Amino acid sequence: MKRIGIDVGGTNTDAVLIVDEKVVHSVKRPTTADVTSGILDALRALRAEPAAAVKVDAVVIGTTHFINAVVQRRHVQKIGAIRIGMPASASLPPFCDWPTDLASLVNGEIFMLEGGHDYDGRPFMPLDVAGLKDAARKIKDAGLRSVAVCSSFSPLDPSCETTAREILAEICPDVAVTLSHDLGRIGLLERENAALLNASLHDLAVTTVAAFRKAIADSGIDAPLFLTQNDGTVMQAEIATAFPVMSFASGATNSMRGAAHLSGLDDAMVVDVGGTTSDIGQLRHGFPREANAVVEVGGVRTLFRMPDLLSIGLGGGSHVDEDPVRVGPLSVGYRLTSDALVFGGARLTATDIAVAAGLIDIGDRSRVANLPKRLIEGAMRDAWRKLEEDIDRMKTEAGDVPLLAVGGGAFLVPDRLPGISEIVRVPHGDCANAVGAAIAQVSGEADQVFRDLSREDAIAAARDIAADRAVQAGAARDSLKTVDVEDMPIAYLPGNALRVRVRVAGAIADPDLPAAA
Amino acid sequence: MSKAELKTISLDEIEALAVGAWILGTGGGGSPYLGLLNLRRLYAEGIRVQLMSPLDLDDDDWIAVVSNMGAPLVGQERLADSRNIARAVRMQEEINNIKFRAVMSVEIGGGNGVQALMAAAHLGIPVVDADCMGRAFPEAQMTSVAIGGLRPYPCTLYDPRGIEAVVTKVPTWKWMERASRKICVEMGSIASTSKAPRTGREVKDWGIHFTTTKAIRIGRAVQEANRRHEDPIAALLATEGGKKLFTGKIVDVARRTTEGFLRGTAMVDGSDADRGTKLKLSFQNEWIVAWRDEEAIATSPDLICVLDSVNGHGIGTETIRYGQRVTVVALPAPPVLTSPRGLEFVGPRAFGYDLDFRSLFSPAAAGA
C-alpha cells in the first residue's frame, strides 16, 4: 500500500508518503490562498526525495477548509431553503436557531410547503407539487445556485425530498440540491441545519475539490483522489464535492488517528499543538472519543458525530505578555516566520521563549539571548499550567495515562505532567494529520427496509451488506468494525417492516495480497 | 378575583427551566429545546410570561392544564408550535363557556415543562408554579389529580392540520387515557391537549407545588457548575438530594414507537467504579426501571435520570444513542406519588413490571 496523505490546514499544507504503514518522507509548506499552489509545492518537495518518488495507489486529502468557511463566515453562498411538512412546525422555520450573522449570509429565500410523512410511514399531508414548482421558478428567478430540501420523517421515507429534486432538476437544472436525508437522521431541525450548511458550501466545494485535482495532476501523479470524512474514513472526491459537510471534523480526526498510528498507542490522551491553538482529545481503541452532545458548527446546532475536543488558545505563535507573564490566547498565526523575534520580527511569542529555553533551535537564537530568566520561566510555567488543567479536564479516568504530543508546537508540552504516565513524542509528529489522512479507513454502509425479520436478524443482514460494500471499496474484511447502527420500525407497512442503517469501517486491504474470504 | 403577586419570568430563567425540565423529564416528555426556541422568538417580539403561586389562586378560579401528548420521537420531526397548545386551551373555554385565570403544565418534566409558558404567551394569562407529576410520565392517569380522584373530563386535542377533537365524558382516568390516546395516535402520535379544567381549590389540594421554580433551580445549578468547570452532576445531586446509580457508555438501544409511545431498552456498559458491569434501562417514553444483573435497583416513581456525563444535561429516550457517555442518577419522587394509592397509578406494576416499589430515599428526602 503506497499512499500520499495531505493535510490542508489554515497555516500549513503537510504531505507525507506512507508505504506499507511506514512514513517514508514528510514535508510542510505554507498554505496558499489558491490552495492549489500550496499543495503543488508540498507535493514537489515530497517527490524531490528519491525514496518518495514512487507510484502511489491513492492521494488522500484532509482539510479544515469547509468548517473554517462556516466558522469564519467566508465563501458561504446564499441558498434556497425548502421545508416540506406544513402545517406542522410552522413557528420554527429554517434558520430559526442560527446566529443572525451567518443566517443573513446564507438565507436566500425560505419556502415552507405541505407534505412530509408521519412516524409510521403514512403521508402527513399530500405533497404540494404545485408549490414545489412555484418555489423552483422563484429560485431560478432569484438566481440562487444551491438549495437545501428537508421533509418531515425523510430518513424513514425520503420520497418527498427526491420528488423535490426531480422538480428542481426540471425547472432549474443548474441548481445544486442537498437532500437532508443524505446527511442526517431523525431530528428535523438538526438534519435541516446540516443540509442548509452543506448547500451553503456548494460553490466552495466545487472550486476546492477542482483545485485539489489540478494540483495532483500538475504534479504528475496519476492516482485516485479521496477526501477524509468526520469518522476517519475516506470518501471519493465526487462525494466530497456533493457533501462538503462530511469533512467538517476530518482535520481533528486525522491528527488523532495519525498520532495513534505513529506511536502504536491505541489508548491515550492526545494534544495537538499548532500555531494558534492546542486541541486536546482522547484516543480509544485507535479512534477519537466522540463528542457526547449536540455539536455546534459556527454556532449552528447539528448532529454530526465529531471527536470530543477541547481547543485552547495556546500554540507556537501565541503572544507572550510580560506583565503579568501570560501566554496566549492571541497568536501571530501564519505570520510566525516574520513576526517572531527569532525570525527578525518584534513580537515575543511562545516559540521565542522555547528557543531561549533551549527546547528547540530555530531562527536566530542570538535575538532572544537577553530575555530575562524570570520571563522565560514564567511563560513556560503559564503554558504548562494551561496544558495541565485542560488535559485533566478531558481525561475520563482517574489513573495515569500516556499523552501523545504532536503538532508543530509540541515543544511547548513539558516532559512530565501530573496524571500522565509518560509523554510520547514521535517522528513526523508535526505532520500527524497528513499521516492520519494517508491511513484513513474505508467504510461501507447499508440503509434499507427489511420485512419479516427479527430486529437482530435485520441488523445482521444490513451489517453483511455494509461489509460487502466496504470490501468492494477496498477494505480488508477481517479488519471491519461496526461504527454505527440505527433501526426504525415502520409501523404503517405490513410485515414488521424495519428500516436499518449500518455503517462499518476497516483498514485498507493490501492490493498485493489476495483478498481474504 | 383576589390579587395575586405575579412575577415576570426572565429569558434567563426560561433557559434554566429548559435544562431543569429536561432532567426532571426522566428521559421523556421530549427535549424542551424546541419549546425554548418558540419562547425565545416570542420574547424577541416583546411578549413576557408571568408566574404565580398556586397558593394565591381563588377556590373558584379555573386553571387550564396543558400537555403536548404523544411519542417523543415524533416531536423531533413535528416541531413544537406555541399556537397549537394555545388553541387547545381556547377549545376548553369554548366548550365549557369559562375563562381561565391561569395555565399550568400537566408535567414539569421534558418539553411539557415549557408548554404552559408557550400557551400563556399567546393567551395573556399567568402560569401557575405547579404541575401534576413533579416529573414526566407517559400516561394520562399517571397524575396527582388522578390519584386525588378528580374529574377526568373533558379533554381537548388539536392537530394543526385543522383537526379538533374533544373527549366529552369518560368514567375513569384510565378510560381518558385510552380514548384520548386513540385520537392522538390517529393524529400521528402527537397532539396538543388541554386536560380537564381544574379549580383553584383542586390545584391547591392536589397540584404538586412550586415545580416550575424547582426546575429553574436545577437548571441553574447545572449551568453554574458548567460555567465554573465543576462537576454539574455533583451539583445537581447536592441541590436535590439525589443518588448516583451508574456511570458508563451506551452500547445498545432498542426502540419501538408503538400505540403512541416510544418503548424499548438501553444498555449501559460500566466505566470507572462500575467497570465490568452493565446497567439495563427499560423505558416507555420515560425511564421506568433500571436493572443491574436482573435486579431492579431503581423503579418509577423515583426519578431515574440519564445525564450526559460531561455537561450534566438530560438525555431523552428518543435521542440516546450508541457510544454516549452517561451517568444515571435517581431523584426522590413527590410524596403523593409514593403513597399506596399513588403507587397504584405510577408504581412499577402500573407499567407491567411485577415488582414492589422500594424507594431509594427516606420519606423525609422526598418531602424536601
Interface residues (C-beta under 8 A of the other chain):
Chain A: G85 P87 A88 S89 A90 S91 L92 C96 D97 G116 D118 Y119 D120 R122 F124 M125 S152 F153 I186 G187 L188 L189 E290 N292 A293 D308 R393 T396 E397 A398 R455 D484 V485 E486 D487 M488 P489 A491
Chain B: L34 L37 N38 R41 A71 L73 V74 Q76 E77 R78 L79 A80 D81 S82 R83 P160 R161 G162 G188 S189 H229 A254 R255 R256 T257 T258 S271 D272 D308 S309 V310 N311 H313 E318 T319 R321 Y322 G323 Q324 R325
